[in-house]
Amino acid sequence: MRFLVTGAAGFIGSHLCEKLLALGHEVAGVDCFVPYYPKAIKENNLSGLIGQPGFQFHALDLRSDSLEIPTRNCDGVFHLAAMAGLRQSWIDFQSYVTCNLLATQRLIEALKPNRQLQKFIYVSTSSVYGKDSSGDETTPTCPISPYGVTKLGGEQLCKAYQSEFGFPLVILRYFSVYGPRQRPDMGYHKFIQALLTGNKITVHGDGQQSRGNTFIADCVDATIASLNSPVGETFNVGGGEKATVWDILQKLQTLTSIRPNVVMSEARAGDQRSSEADIAKITSLLGWTPKVSLDDGLAMQVDWQRGLVARKAA
């Protein structure tokens, strides 16, 4: 089969492309290198993909460029491209509207002539639920950040196309994905980087915020499993182990043998208090369950970041 992956140079997108190729599929990857974090990081994410048989990369902006070539003859689409991050969404709302809504609308319009399209997987987020996202997919949505608002808007936009044009939509709501290649603005990356380089770690609020963590390989497996879903379904995608900020710092101290130097700061606007995926639905309908423990996943991320620090120092 031939798949289109948007956000292919990102943390999750690059892993997804690699897994699809390993399964024998053809992949067209799209990314526009929005400068949310350094382009060199995304180029490094792509390094294992460029030149592989069956992979084509298109440096295109979904908001403005012609999408005719990458959307042509694809059997399925994984739409991961988005402007992420809670804090920045309060500052640069226009980018979140254009990247998360306009880009999605233009992508769907470009796909409408494609009669062989079987599935359109829209990747959403636990942030659509709001401050406490610990229920199943029927939990009322009440986002408390502009980022969450635009991602929920993207869901509703896709549902409108499904309702009116029979668009083959499936929605995935990711919960706190971590592991090798995690974005440098994400919490665990920042914690590990600070530990390995002797810098301070900022803990916002009281540190009792909790997350149900999803290792990258489990996330990718769930994403591919969604191809077997009936059209119109929405699934939570999350790991099974919940941990507070303090729990994570203790685990990282054990893994690195470095005591964190913590400074406290005020809570961030839009930050979730509790986030834990109820995955009963995806387990029941698609047979997916997470396999990587939090301890093992953190160990793999620490090893990866050690390598980054060592290469930078060399």
TORVO-52967 format. One line per 10 residues: their letters; for each residue x, y, z of C-alpha. Coordinates in steps of 0.02 Angstrom, whole numbers, always signed. Example, Ala and Ser with C-alpha at 12.3 -4.5 7.8 and 13.67 -1.06 7.14 Angstrom:
<pts>
as = +615:-225:+390  +684:-53:+357
</pts>
This chain:
<pts>
mrflvtgaag = +0:+0:+0  +50:+181:-21  +34:+300:+126  +51:+486:+149  +123:+543:+316  +115:+727:+358  +237:+790:+488  +356:+655:+427  +512:+742:+493  +443:+757:+669
figshlcekl = +465:+649:+823  +320:+530:+794  +307:+551:+606  +484:+493:+571  +461:+336:+677  +296:+300:+590  +376:+316:+417  +514:+195:+466  +390:+66:+530  +280:+78:+374
lalghevagv = +432:+52:+262  +489:-96:+368  +317:-172:+339  +342:-160:+151  +235:-8:+113  +275:+144:+6  +278:+310:+98  +265:+490:+42  +321:+604:+182  +275:+789:+194
dcfvpyypka = +348:+920:+311  +374:+1107:+298  +500:+1128:+441  +402:+1257:+539  +536:+1338:+650  +456:+1283:+814  +621:+1198:+851  +784:+1188:+748  +771:+1121:+571  +931:+1021:+598
ikennlsgli = +839:+910:+724  +706:+866:+596  +837:+837:+462  +921:+715:+579  +754:+628:+607  +743:+604:+419  +921:+539:+400  +869:+357:+412  +731:+381:+283  +807:+482:+141
gqpgfqfhal = +867:+366:+6  +768:+215:+66  +675:+122:-72  +491:+163:-65  +512:+331:+24  +485:+500:-57  +501:+662:+40  +411:+823:-6  +460:+985:+80  +289:+1067:+67
dlrsdsleip = +182:+1183:+172  +6:+1113:+187  -58:+1290:+214  -4:+1360:+45  +84:+1239:-73  +6:+1128:-205  -30:+956:-131  -75:+869:-292  +81:+760:-304  +92:+687:-127
trncdgvfhl = -96:+657:-116  -104:+566:-282  -134:+377:-278  -117:+355:-89  -218:+219:-3  -208:+296:+170  -157:+459:+256  -83:+485:+428  -106:+670:+467  +18:+708:+606
aamaglrqsw = +73:+881:+549  +23:+1013:+677  +87:+1157:+779  +114:+1079:+950  +147:+1147:+1123  +35:+1225:+1253  +134:+1379:+1305  +169:+1446:+1132  -13:+1431:+1082  -55:+1577:+1197
idfqsyvtcn = +74:+1685:+1110  +61:+1640:+925  -120:+1590:+902  -119:+1627:+715  +10:+1491:+683  -96:+1365:+777  -251:+1412:+678  -164:+1399:+511  -60:+1243:+548  -196:+1147:+638
llatqrliea = -353:+1202:+546  -314:+1281:+377  -182:+1149:+337  -304:+1010:+380  -441:+1084:+271  -324:+1105:+122  -259:+928:+141  -435:+855:+142  -486:+958:-9  -333:+896:-103
lkpnrqlqkf = -380:+716:-61  -562:+728:-116  -526:+674:-298  -431:+520:-235  -554:+376:-255  -435:+244:-187  -416:+326:-15  -465:+198:+116  -422:+286:+281  -381:+460:+341
iyvstssvyg = -304:+451:+515  -316:+619:+602  -196:+628:+749  -268:+729:+892  -221:+748:+1075  -278:+718:+1253  -278:+908:+1270  -452:+911:+1190  -523:+842:+1353  -460:+984:+1462
kdssgdettp = -382:+993:+1635  -425:+813:+1682  -420:+687:+1541  -439:+520:+1628  -599:+450:+1553  -643:+357:+1394  -682:+430:+1224  -856:+484:+1279  -782:+605:+1407  -842:+782:+1366
tcpispygvt = -713:+887:+1275  -667:+1052:+1359  -493:+1110:+1305  -408:+1240:+1414  -273:+1297:+1293  -278:+1374:+1119  -180:+1221:+1060  -316:+1105:+1124  -451:+1215:+1048  -372:+1206:+874
klggeqlcka = -346:+1018:+884  -527:+992:+934  -575:+1108:+793  -476:+996:+676  -573:+845:+737  -739:+932:+705  -683:+990:+534  -637:+812:+485  -804:+749:+552  -896:+876:+443
yqsefgfplv = -809:+805:+289  -849:+629:+346  -1032:+671:+370  -1057:+767:+208  -936:+681:+88  -909:+507:+163  -728:+547:+208  -647:+389:+282  -599:+467:+449  -525:+389:+606
ilryfsvygp = -468:+499:+752  -327:+457:+872  -300:+554:+1032  -119:+535:+1089  -72:+543:+1273  +104:+604:+1323  +215:+516:+1197  +399:+500:+1244  +555:+408:+1188  +702:+433:+1069
rqrpdmgyhk = +683:+588:+957  +561:+671:+1078  +548:+856:+1038  +669:+967:+1136  +526:+1071:+1209  +443:+920:+1291  +460:+889:+1477  +556:+726:+1484  +680:+785:+1352  +711:+944:+1452
fiqalltgnk = +730:+848:+1616  +855:+725:+1544  +952:+860:+1453  +969:+960:+1614  +1027:+808:+1713  +1158:+760:+1584  +1227:+936:+1566  +1221:+991:+1748  +1085:+1120:+1728  +935:+1161:+1835
itvhgdgqqs = +765:+1081:+1809  +612:+1192:+1820  +457:+1112:+1896  +298:+1210:+1865  +160:+1210:+1995  +174:+1082:+2135  +245:+940:+2030  +95:+830:+2066  +33:+842:+1886  +17:+664:+1824
rgntfiadcv = +27:+584:+1653  -8:+414:+1578  +146:+396:+1468  +152:+318:+1295  +317:+251:+1226  +349:+296:+1045  +352:+117:+979  +185:+80:+1062  +113:+241:+990  +169:+194:+814
datiaslnsp = +95:+19:+830  -72:+91:+886  -70:+215:+742  -43:+78:+613  -175:-32:+697  -302:+107:+670  -301:+65:+484  -411:-83:+533  -538:+26:+621  -714:+56:+558
vgetfnvggg = -733:+230:+484  -791:+362:+607  -711:+294:+766  -611:+393:+893  -478:+309:+1001  -372:+357:+1150  -190:+303:+1129  -94:+293:+1293  +20:+189:+1400  -34:+102:+1557
ekatvwdilq = +79:+182:+1689  +33:+347:+1769  +169:+453:+1851  +187:+626:+1927  +328:+746:+1887  +413:+694:+2050  +396:+510:+2003  +481:+542:+1836  +623:+641:+1915  +654:+500:+2038
klqtltsirp = +660:+372:+1897  +780:+482:+1798  +891:+503:+1950  +901:+314:+1965  +940:+293:+1779  +1073:+429:+1772  +1141:+422:+1951  +1126:+612:+1950  +1025:+706:+2079  +913:+838:+1996
nvvmsearag = +940:+1020:+2041  +759:+1078:+2048  +691:+1255:+2047  +506:+1287:+2071  +401:+1399:+1960  +219:+1447:+1943  +96:+1332:+1856  +78:+1358:+1669  -86:+1416:+1593  -173:+1275:+1499
dqrsseadia = -72:+1136:+1581  -169:+977:+1618  -181:+922:+1799  -209:+739:+1761  -198:+641:+1600  -221:+453:+1588  -291:+362:+1437  -434:+240:+1454  -384:+121:+1313  -522:-9:+1334
kitsllgwtp = -598:+38:+1165  -440:+22:+1059  -395:-139:+1148  -567:-213:+1120  -591:-160:+938  -413:-166:+871  -322:-280:+992  -188:-152:+1034  -107:-138:+1206  +53:-49:+1257
kvslddglam = +205:-162:+1279  +348:-51:+1340  +357:-13:+1527  +390:+164:+1586  +557:+114:+1663  +616:+31:+1502  +554:+173:+1393  +640:+306:+1497  +801:+205:+1494  +795:+204:+1303
qvdwqrglva = +765:+391:+1297  +908:+424:+1420  +1026:+319:+1313  +975:+414:+1157  +1000:+583:+1239  +1169:+529:+1309  +1219:+501:+1130  +1162:+675:+1081  +1260:+755:+1222  +1416:+653:+1181
rkaa = +1409:+700:+996  +1387:+883:+1038  +1537:+878:+1156  +1649:+787:+1030
</pts>
